[in-house]
Amino acid sequence: MTRQSATQHLAVLEAANLMSTVRRGRGKLHYLNPVPLHDIRERWIGKFERPRLQALGVLKRRAEGAMADTPALVYVIYIESTPEKVWHALTDADLTAEYWGHSNVSDWQSGSTWEHRRTDGTGVADVVGAVMESDPPKRLVTTWAAPGDERADGPSRVTFDIEPYGEIVRLTVTHENLADEAERNAAAAGWAAVLSNLKSFIETGTPLPQKPWLVPER
């Protein structure tokens, strides 16, 4: 495949939202984006097609694993909404309970703590962290860890970048510093589900059927 042909193929994938890109210095990193495929699976594809989509997930991890010093996971989704509404959906405790199955609780100020609490009445937090950066409705950066987990290399970090894209919104989620391949695999499945559910909830008012794996691992 020639360089020109490869560039054309990447452009087609990016236009279809099956490829997301991140600029690092002068370079441009490419990531396979499984969120649209997951959205199709939840709505239209039966259980017999799931192994094929899982195989695409393996391909994504192998392709990106060859790149050094890059974010672990980068997902992009387009939502028919406004940046303000997307920010509200990500940070409001009642709304996150609707489509995420957990309540995200914080005042969302830089330096504050936050908790990802169960909605079963116990108030137990499965994920805790700190708000590293808060610039509503554009950008939110938080750390993620299990309560009491103190890894030597620190917790993982999640960045939400919200930007207008014409009359809709482009949401980019970057999850970095994952501990190992198992945590990466769980996070990959979790974020694809959460983002599809978020899109459905904002655009239709109804989330997709809840799944037990809607919570990304740290």
N, C-alpha and C positions, 0 to 999 in steps of 0.2 A: 504494500500500500504506500503510495507516494505521500509526501508531507501535505500537499494540497488536498488530496483525497481524504486524509485523516482529519484535516481541519474542517472539511465539508461535513464529514460524518459527525464530528463533535458539535458543529453548529446545528445540525438537525436534531440531535439528542437534547441540546440545550433549549432549542425552540419548543420541543415537546415537553419540557420540564422533567426530562428523565436524566438530566445532567445538571449539576450545580457547580458553580465555580467560586473560588476564593483567591484573591490576589495576595501574594506574599512578596513584598519588594517588587522586583521587576517580573517575577514569575506569575503564572496563572495556573492554579491547581484545579483539577477536574475531579468531581465526585459523582458516582452514580446515585441517582435520587429515586428511592423505591416508593416514596409516599404516594404518587399517582397510581402506581400498580396496586398498592395496598388498598387504596380507595376503591378501585375497580373490584378487587377481590371481595371486599366486604359487601359490596352491593350486588355483584353479578356472578361471581365465580364460585363454583361449588368446591367441596372439600377435596375432590379428586385432582384439582388443579394446584392445590397448595404446595405439593412437593416441587413443582416447577418454579414457583415464585421463591421458595426457600433456596433453590439452586441459584437463582439470580442474586439472592442475598450473599451466598457464599462467594460468588464471582465478584461482587462489590468489595467484600472484605479482602479478598486476595489481591485485587487490583490496587486497592488503596494501601494495603499493607506494605507494598514495595516502596512507598513514598516515605522518606524519613522526615522527622520534625514537622509533621502536619497534624491538623486537628483530627481527632479520632473519628468523629461523625459530623457530617454536614448535610442537613436536610432542608429543602425549600418547598414551600407550598404557597399557592395563590388563593386568596380569599376575597370574595365579593363583600367588602366591608370598608371601614375606615380604620386608620391607625389607632384612633382613640378607642374604638370598640374592640379591636383585637387586644390592645393593652389591657383593657378592662376585663376581658374574658380570661386573660392569663393571670391576673392578679386578684380578682375578686373571689373571696372564699366561697360564696354561694354558687357562683357560676362554675368554678372549677369542680365543685362537687357534682354538678350536673353531668359534665362530659368526661371528667377525669376519674371520678370515683373517689377522689380525695380533695380536701380543701387546702388551697394554698393560703397560708395565714401570715401576714406581716403588714407593717406600715409602708414597706417598700422604699424606705429611705436608705441611701448609701451608708453602710456600716451597721444597719439593723440586722437582726436575725430573721429567719423565716422557717416555717414548718409545713410539711406535706402531711396533713392529718387525715386519719380515717373518718368516714362518715357513718360509722356504725354506733355512734353515741359514746364511744370510749374516749375519744379525743386523742388517741395514741398517734404519735407522729412516726411514720416510716422513713421519712427523709427530713433532715435538718440542714441548715446551712446559714451562710451570711450573704447579704446583698453587697456585692462588690462595686456595682455601678448601676445607677438608676437615672434614666433620662427619658421620662414619659413624653410622648408615646413612641419613642424611637428605639430605645435600647435598654435591655435589662440583663445584667450579668450576676449570676449567683453561684455559690458553691453548693455541692450535693454530697451528703454522707449519711450513713446510717447513724442513729443516735449512739454516742459513745465510741464510734469508729475513729481512730486516730492513726491514719496511715503515715508512714515515714515520708512519702512524697506528697502528702497533702490530699485533700478531697478532690473529686472531679469538679469540673466547672462547666456550667451551661450558659450560653449566650443567646438571647433572643434579639434579633435585629428586625425591626418593623419599618417598612418603607412604602410610600405610595408607589403604585405601578399603574400609571394611567388612572383609571377610575376604580381600581381594585387595590389590594394590598399584597405585597410580597413579604412573607415571613420566613426568615432563615434561622434555623436552630443549629448551633454548633456545640457539641459535647466533647470536652477534652479531658485528658489525664485519667482515662479509664484504667482500672488496675490490671486487667488481663483480658484474654480472648473471651472467656465466659461472660464477663461483665459487659464487654463490647457487644456480644451477640444479643444479650438480654436487652441492652439499651437500644440496639438497632430495631428490634421488634417492637419494643415499647414506644419509641418515638414515632414510628410509622403509624401505629394505632392511635396514639394521642393526637397527632396532627390531623389525621383523617377525621377523627371524632370532633375536634375543634372546628374544622371547616364546616362539617355538617351542622353542628350546633349553631354556629354564627349565621350561616346562610339560611337554614330552615327552621331553627328553633328547637330541633330535635336531634339528640345525639344518636350515633349508630348504636346497635346493641352492645351493651357493656361486656367486656371480656376480662378475665382475671389477670391478664398480662398487660393491662393498660398503664401500669406504673413502671417507668424506665428504671433500671437498676442504676446505682450510683456509678 
